[in-house]
C-alpha cells in the first residue's frame, strides 16, 4: 500500500484569520483583506506554540514585515511551519529579494462579504414575501376564490419590481463617491490567482494593492480607489453616477411597495 505525503494544514486563527499554502505562495485571509504572499518574499516561517509567524524579506536598512496567525493548534502550527520551511530553499534559488512586501498582492474582500449579506437578505425577504401572500390567499379564498387570482397577479408585479429595486441597491462602500473623491490609476495584469484575474497597482505611498475580477479585463484597466481606504477599488467603467444607481431603485421600489400594500388591503376589505 502506497503512503501519501501529509497534507499541509489550513490554519484558522482568531478574528476570522486563516493561512494556507498553495504550493507556491501563502494566502493570508483576514476579515476584510486577503494577502497573496509568494514564497520568494518569505524569509522564514516559524511555529511558536499556538501561533505561526511569517517573516518577509526586509529592505536594506528597513524593518521586515511580520504576519502572525494566533489561536491555532500547536501540532498544526508545527506541521505548517515545517512544510513551508522545506519549500523555501527551492524558492530562493534566484536569490533573496530586496523587499518582500513589494511582491505581496493585497485585495479587499469587503465587497464580497457585502454581496453575501445582500444575497442572504434577499432570500429572507423572498420567503417572507411568499409567506405573506400564501397566508393571504388562504384567508381570502375562503370568502371569494376569484380574489386569489388578483392577489397573485399583484404579487407577481410587485415582486418583479422589487427584484429590479434590489438589484440596483449599491452594496459595500458607495461606489458613486469615487467619481468625485477617488484616485484613478492604471492597474496591470498580474495573473490568475485563486479563481480571480488580478491587476496590480500601488497607492500614493507606494504600497502594493490589487484589483481582482472574475473575468479577464485586458492587460491594463483603469482603477479608481478611495484614498482613505485604498483597499476599496473599482474599475472606472463600472462606477455609475448617483442618479443612475438610485433612481431605478426608488421608482421600481416605490411602485412595488404600493402594489404590495394594495394586495394586503384586500385582506381587510373582504
C-alpha positions as a Markdown table, in Angstrom:
| # | Residue | x | y | z |
|---|---|---|---|---|
| 1 | Unk | 0.0 | 0.0 | 0.0 |
| 2 | Unk | 1.4 | 3.4 | -1.0 |
| 3 | Unk | 1.8 | 6.1 | 1.5 |
| 4 | Unk | 0.7 | 9.6 | 0.6 |
| 5 | Unk | 2.7 | 12.6 | 1.8 |
| 6 | Unk | 1.0 | 14.5 | 4.6 |
| 7 | Unk | -1.3 | 17.4 | 3.6 |
| 8 | Unk | -0.3 | 20.9 | 4.7 |
| 9 | Unk | -2.9 | 22.0 | 7.3 |
| 10 | Unk | -5.0 | 25.1 | 6.8 |
| 11 | Unk | -4.6 | 27.4 | 9.8 |
| 12 | Unk | -7.7 | 29.1 | 11.2 |
| 13 | Unk | -6.9 | 31.5 | 14.0 |
| 14 | Unk | -8.6 | 34.3 | 15.9 |
| 15 | Unk | -10.7 | 37.1 | 14.5 |
| 16 | Unk | -11.5 | 35.1 | 11.3 |
| 17 | Unk | -7.9 | 34.9 | 10.3 |
| 18 | Unk | -6.7 | 32.0 | 8.1 |
| 19 | Unk | -3.4 | 31.0 | 6.5 |
| 20 | Unk | -2.9 | 28.3 | 3.8 |
| 21 | Unk | -0.2 | 27.2 | 1.5 |
| 22 | Unk | -1.0 | 26.5 | -2.2 |
| 23 | Unk | 2.5 | 25.2 | -3.2 |
| 24 | Unk | 3.9 | 28.4 | -4.5 |
| 25 | Unk | 2.5 | 31.1 | -2.2 |
| 26 | Unk | 1.0 | 31.7 | 1.2 |
| 27 | Unk | -2.6 | 33.1 | 1.3 |
| 28 | Unk | -3.3 | 35.0 | 4.4 |
| 29 | Unk | -7.0 | 35.9 | 4.8 |
| 30 | Unk | -8.3 | 38.4 | 7.4 |
| 31 | Unk | -11.7 | 39.9 | 7.9 |
| 32 | Unk | -11.6 | 42.3 | 5.0 |
| 33 | Unk | -8.3 | 41.6 | 3.3 |
| 34 | Unk | -6.5 | 38.8 | 1.5 |
| 35 | Unk | -2.7 | 38.8 | 1.2 |
| 36 | Unk | -1.2 | 36.6 | -1.6 |
| 37 | Unk | 2.5 | 36.1 | -0.5 |
| 38 | Unk | 4.8 | 34.4 | -2.9 |
| 39 | Unk | 7.4 | 32.2 | -1.4 |
| 40 | Unk | 10.2 | 34.4 | -2.9 |
| 41 | Unk | 9.0 | 37.1 | -0.5 |
| 42 | Unk | 9.3 | 34.9 | 2.6 |
| 43 | Unk | 12.4 | 34.9 | 4.8 |
| 44 | Unk | 11.1 | 32.4 | 7.4 |
| 45 | Unk | 8.1 | 30.7 | 8.8 |
| 46 | Unk | 8.2 | 29.7 | 12.4 |
| 47 | Unk | 5.8 | 27.9 | 14.7 |
| 48 | Unk | 5.6 | 29.4 | 18.2 |
| 49 | Unk | 3.3 | 27.4 | 20.4 |
| 50 | Unk | -0.2 | 28.2 | 19.3 |
| 51 | Unk | 0.9 | 30.8 | 16.7 |
| 52 | Unk | 2.7 | 30.9 | 13.3 |
| 53 | Unk | 4.9 | 33.8 | 12.3 |
| 54 | Unk | 5.6 | 34.6 | 8.7 |
| 55 | Unk | 8.6 | 37.0 | 8.3 |
| 56 | Unk | 9.2 | 38.7 | 4.9 |
| 57 | Unk | 12.5 | 39.8 | 3.4 |
| 58 | Unk | 13.0 | 43.4 | 4.5 |
| 59 | Unk | 14.5 | 46.3 | 2.5 |
| 60 | Unk | 18.1 | 47.3 | 3.2 |
| 61 | Unk | 18.2 | 49.1 | 6.5 |
| 62 | Unk | 14.5 | 48.8 | 6.9 |
| 63 | Unk | 12.2 | 46.8 | 9.2 |
| 64 | Unk | 10.9 | 43.4 | 7.9 |
| 65 | Unk | 7.1 | 42.9 | 7.7 |
| 66 | Unk | 5.9 | 40.1 | 10.0 |
| 67 | Unk | 2.4 | 38.4 | 9.8 |
| 68 | Unk | 1.1 | 36.3 | 12.7 |
| 69 | Unk | -1.7 | 33.9 | 13.0 |
| 70 | Unk | -2.6 | 33.1 | 16.6 |
| 71 | Unk | -5.1 | 30.8 | 18.4 |
| 72 | Unk | -4.3 | 27.6 | 16.4 |
| 73 | Unk | -3.3 | 24.1 | 17.5 |
| 74 | Unk | 0.4 | 23.6 | 18.3 |
| 75 | Unk | 0.6 | 20.4 | 16.1 |
| 76 | Unk | -0.9 | 22.2 | 13.1 |
| 77 | Unk | 1.4 | 25.2 | 13.6 |
| 78 | Unk | 4.5 | 23.0 | 13.7 |
| 79 | Unk | 3.4 | 21.0 | 10.7 |
| 80 | Unk | 2.6 | 24.1 | 8.7 |
| 81 | Unk | 5.9 | 25.8 | 9.5 |
| 82 | Unk | 7.8 | 22.6 | 8.6 |
| 83 | Unk | 6.1 | 22.2 | 5.3 |
| 84 | Unk | 6.6 | 25.8 | 4.2 |
| 85 | Unk | 10.1 | 25.9 | 5.6 |
| 86 | Unk | 11.1 | 22.9 | 3.5 |
| 87 | Unk | 9.8 | 24.6 | 0.3 |
| 88 | Unk | 11.7 | 27.9 | 1.0 |
| 89 | Unk | 15.2 | 26.9 | -0.2 |
| 90 | Unk | 13.9 | 26.0 | -3.6 |
| 91 | Unk | 12.0 | 29.3 | -3.9 |
| 92 | Unk | 15.2 | 31.2 | -3.1 |
| 93 | Unk | 17.3 | 29.8 | -5.9 |
| 94 | Unk | 17.1 | 33.1 | -7.7 |
| 95 | Unk | 18.5 | 34.9 | -4.7 |
| 96 | Unk | 16.9 | 36.9 | -1.9 |
| 97 | Unk | 14.7 | 39.9 | -2.8 |
| 98 | Unk | 15.3 | 43.4 | -1.6 |
| 99 | Unk | 11.8 | 44.0 | -0.2 |
| 100 | Unk | 9.5 | 41.0 | 0.2 |
| 101 | Unk | 6.4 | 43.2 | 0.8 |
| 102 | Unk | 6.7 | 44.6 | -2.8 |
| 103 | Unk | 5.8 | 41.1 | -4.1 |
| 104 | Unk | 2.7 | 40.8 | -1.9 |
| 105 | Unk | -0.6 | 41.3 | -3.6 |
| 106 | Unk | -3.4 | 42.6 | -1.4 |
| 107 | Unk | -7.1 | 42.7 | -2.3 |
| 108 | Unk | -10.1 | 43.6 | -0.3 |
| 109 | Unk | -12.9 | 41.1 | 0.3 |
| 110 | Unk | -15.3 | 43.6 | 1.9 |
| 111 | Unk | -17.4 | 43.8 | -1.3 |
| 112 | Unk | -17.6 | 40.0 | -1.5 |
| 113 | Unk | -18.9 | 39.9 | 2.1 |
| 114 | Unk | -21.4 | 42.6 | 1.3 |
| 115 | Unk | -22.6 | 40.6 | -1.7 |
| 116 | Unk | -23.1 | 37.6 | 0.6 |
| 117 | Unk | -25.1 | 39.6 | 3.1 |
| 118 | Unk | -27.2 | 41.1 | 0.4 |
| 119 | Unk | -27.9 | 37.6 | -1.0 |
| 120 | Unk | -28.9 | 36.4 | 2.4 |
| 121 | Unk | -31.3 | 39.2 | 3.0 |
| 122 | Unk | -32.8 | 38.7 | -0.5 |
| 123 | Unk | -33.6 | 35.1 | 0.4 |
| 124 | Unk | -35.1 | 36.1 | 3.7 |
| 125 | Unk | -37.2 | 38.8 | 2.1 |
| 126 | Unk | -38.4 | 36.5 | -0.7 |
| 127 | Unk | -39.5 | 33.8 | 1.8 |
| 128 | Unk | -41.4 | 36.4 | 3.9 |
| 129 | Unk | -42.9 | 37.9 | 0.7 |
| 130 | Unk | -44.2 | 34.5 | -0.4 |
| 131 | Unk | -45.4 | 33.5 | 3.1 |
| 132 | Unk | -47.5 | 36.7 | 3.4 |
| 133 | Unk | -49.2 | 36.1 | 0.0 |
| 134 | Unk | -49.8 | 32.4 | 0.8 |
| 135 | Unk | -51.5 | 33.2 | 4.1 |
| 136 | Unk | -53.5 | 36.0 | 2.4 |
| 137 | Unk | -54.6 | 33.7 | -0.4 |
| 138 | Unk | -55.8 | 31.0 | 2.1 |
| 139 | Unk | -57.8 | 33.6 | 4.1 |
| 140 | Unk | -59.3 | 35.4 | 1.1 |
| 141 | Unk | -60.1 | 32.2 | -0.8 |
| 142 | Unk | -62.5 | 31.1 | 1.9 |
| 143 | Unk | -64.6 | 34.2 | 1.1 |
| 144 | Unk | -64.1 | 34.6 | -2.6 |
| 145 | Unk | -61.7 | 32.2 | -4.6 |
| 146 | Unk | -61.6 | 34.7 | -7.5 |
| 147 | Unk | -59.7 | 37.2 | -5.4 |
| 148 | Unk | -56.8 | 34.8 | -5.0 |
| 149 | Unk | -56.0 | 35.3 | -8.7 |
| 150 | Unk | -56.0 | 39.1 | -8.2 |
| 151 | Unk | -53.7 | 38.7 | -5.2 |
| 152 | Unk | -51.1 | 36.6 | -7.1 |
| 153 | Unk | -51.2 | 38.9 | -10.1 |
| 154 | Unk | -50.4 | 41.8 | -7.7 |
| 155 | Unk | -47.7 | 39.6 | -6.1 |
| 156 | Unk | -46.1 | 38.9 | -9.5 |
| 157 | Unk | -46.0 | 42.6 | -10.4 |
| 158 | Unk | -44.8 | 43.8 | -7.0 |
| 159 | Unk | -42.3 | 41.0 | -6.8 |
| 160 | Unk | -40.8 | 41.8 | -10.2 |
| 161 | Unk | -40.5 | 45.5 | -9.3 |
| 162 | Unk | -38.9 | 44.5 | -6.0 |
| 163 | Unk | -36.3 | 42.4 | -7.8 |
| 164 | Unk | -35.4 | 45.3 | -10.0 |
| 165 | Unk | -35.1 | 47.6 | -7.0 |
| 166 | Unk | -32.9 | 45.1 | -5.0 |
| 167 | Unk | -30.5 | 44.5 | -8.0 |
| 168 | Unk | -29.8 | 48.3 | -8.2 |
| 169 | Unk | -29.1 | 48.7 | -4.5 |
| 170 | Unk | -25.4 | 49.5 | -4.0 |
| 171 | Unk | -23.5 | 47.3 | -1.6 |
| 172 | Unk | -20.4 | 47.9 | 0.4 |
| 173 | Unk | -18.8 | 51.3 | 0.1 |
| 174 | Unk | -20.8 | 53.8 | -2.0 |
| 175 | Unk | -19.1 | 53.4 | -5.4 |
| 176 | Unk | -20.6 | 56.7 | -6.7 |
| 177 | Unk | -18.5 | 58.7 | -4.2 |
| 178 | Unk | -15.3 | 57.5 | -6.1 |
| 179 | Unk | -16.4 | 59.5 | -9.1 |
| 180 | Unk | -15.6 | 62.7 | -7.2 |
| 181 | Unk | -13.1 | 61.8 | -4.4 |
| 182 | Unk | -11.4 | 58.7 | -5.9 |
| 183 | Unk | -7.9 | 58.4 | -7.3 |
| 184 | Unk | -7.5 | 56.9 | -10.8 |
| 185 | Unk | -4.5 | 54.7 | -11.6 |
| 186 | Unk | -3.6 | 52.1 | -14.3 |
| 187 | Unk | -3.5 | 48.6 | -12.9 |
| 188 | Unk | -1.6 | 46.0 | -14.9 |
| 189 | Unk | -2.5 | 42.3 | -15.2 |
| 190 | Unk | -0.6 | 40.1 | -12.8 |
| 191 | Unk | -2.0 | 36.6 | -13.4 |
| 192 | Unk | -4.8 | 34.3 | -12.4 |
| 193 | Unk | -4.9 | 33.8 | -8.6 |
| 194 | Unk | -7.5 | 31.8 | -6.6 |
| 195 | Unk | -10.1 | 31.9 | -9.3 |
| 196 | Unk | -9.7 | 35.7 | -9.9 |
| 197 | Unk | -7.8 | 37.7 | -12.5 |
| 198 | Unk | -5.6 | 40.1 | -10.5 |
| 199 | Unk | -4.4 | 43.5 | -11.6 |
| 200 | Unk | -1.7 | 45.2 | -9.5 |
| 201 | Unk | -1.2 | 48.9 | -8.7 |
| 202 | Unk | 0.1 | 51.0 | -5.8 |
| 203 | Unk | -1.3 | 53.8 | -3.7 |
| 204 | Unk | 0.2 | 57.3 | -3.1 |
| 205 | Unk | 2.6 | 55.8 | -0.5 |
| 206 | Unk | 3.9 | 53.1 | -2.9 |
| 207 | Unk | 2.0 | 50.3 | -1.0 |
| 208 | Unk | 1.2 | 47.5 | -3.5 |
| 209 | Unk | -2.5 | 46.8 | -3.9 |
| 210 | Unk | -4.6 | 44.7 | -6.3 |
| 211 | Unk | -7.9 | 44.8 | -8.1 |
| 212 | Unk | -9.5 | 41.4 | -8.8 |
| 213 | Unk | -12.2 | 40.4 | -11.3 |
| 214 | Unk | -13.7 | 37.1 | -12.2 |
| 215 | Unk | -13.3 | 37.9 | -15.9 |
| 216 | Unk | -10.2 | 38.9 | -17.9 |
| 217 | Unk | -10.4 | 42.7 | -18.5 |
| 218 | Unk | -7.3 | 43.1 | -20.7 |
| 219 | Unk | -3.6 | 43.7 | -19.9 |
| 220 | Unk | -4.4 | 47.1 | -18.3 |
| 221 | Unk | -7.5 | 48.5 | -16.6 |
| 222 | Unk | -8.2 | 51.9 | -15.1 |
| 223 | Unk | -8.9 | 51.5 | -11.4 |
| 224 | Unk | -10.3 | 54.2 | -9.1 |
| 225 | Unk | -9.7 | 53.7 | -5.4 |
| 226 | Unk | -10.6 | 55.6 | -2.2 |
| 227 | Unk | -7.5 | 57.4 | -0.8 |
| 228 | Unk | -9.0 | 57.0 | 2.7 |
| 229 | Unk | -9.4 | 53.2 | 2.2 |
| 230 | Unk | -7.1 | 52.2 | -0.7 |
| 231 | Unk | -8.2 | 48.6 | -0.4 |
| 232 | Unk | -11.5 | 49.5 | -1.9 |
| 233 | Unk | -11.1 | 50.0 | -5.6 |
| 234 | Unk | -13.4 | 49.7 | -8.6 |
| 235 | Unk | -12.8 | 49.7 | -12.3 |
| 236 | Unk | -13.8 | 53.1 | -13.7 |
| 237 | Unk | -16.2 | 51.8 | -16.3 |
| 238 | Unk | -18.2 | 50.1 | -13.6 |
| 239 | Unk | -18.6 | 53.2 | -11.5 |
| 240 | Unk | -22.1 | 54.6 | -12.1 |
| 241 | Unk | -23.4 | 58.1 | -11.1 |
| 242 | Unk | -25.7 | 58.5 | -8.1 |
| 243 | Unk | -28.7 | 59.2 | -10.2 |
| 244 | Unk | -28.2 | 56.1 | -12.4 |
| 245 | Unk | -28.0 | 53.9 | -9.3 |
| 246 | Unk | -30.7 | 55.5 | -7.1 |
| 247 | Unk | -33.5 | 56.5 | -9.5 |
| 248 | Unk | -34.3 | 52.9 | -10.7 |
| 249 | Unk | -34.2 | 51.7 | -7.2 |
| 250 | Unk | -36.6 | 54.4 | -5.9 |
| 251 | Unk | -39.0 | 54.2 | -8.9 |
| 252 | Unk | -39.3 | 50.4 | -9.0 |
| 253 | Unk | -39.2 | 50.0 | -5.2 |
| 254 | Unk | -41.9 | 52.6 | -4.7 |
| 255 | Unk | -44.2 | 51.1 | -7.3 |
| 256 | Unk | -43.6 | 47.6 | -5.9 |
| 257 | Unk | -44.3 | 48.7 | -2.3 |
| 258 | Unk | -47.5 | 50.4 | -3.5 |
| 259 | Unk | -48.8 | 47.2 | -5.2 |
| 260 | Unk | -47.7 | 45.1 | -2.2 |
| 261 | Unk | -49.7 | 47.3 | 0.2 |
| 262 | Unk | -52.6 | 47.2 | -2.2 |
| 263 | Unk | -52.8 | 43.4 | -2.1 |
| 264 | Unk | -52.6 | 43.5 | 1.7 |
| 265 | Unk | -55.6 | 45.8 | 1.8 |
| 266 | Unk | -57.7 | 43.2 | 0.1 |
| 267 | Unk | -57.4 | 41.1 | 3.2 |
| 268 | Unk | -59.1 | 43.8 | 5.3 |
| 269 | Unk | -61.7 | 44.8 | 2.8 |
| 270 | Unk | -63.1 | 41.3 | 2.1 |
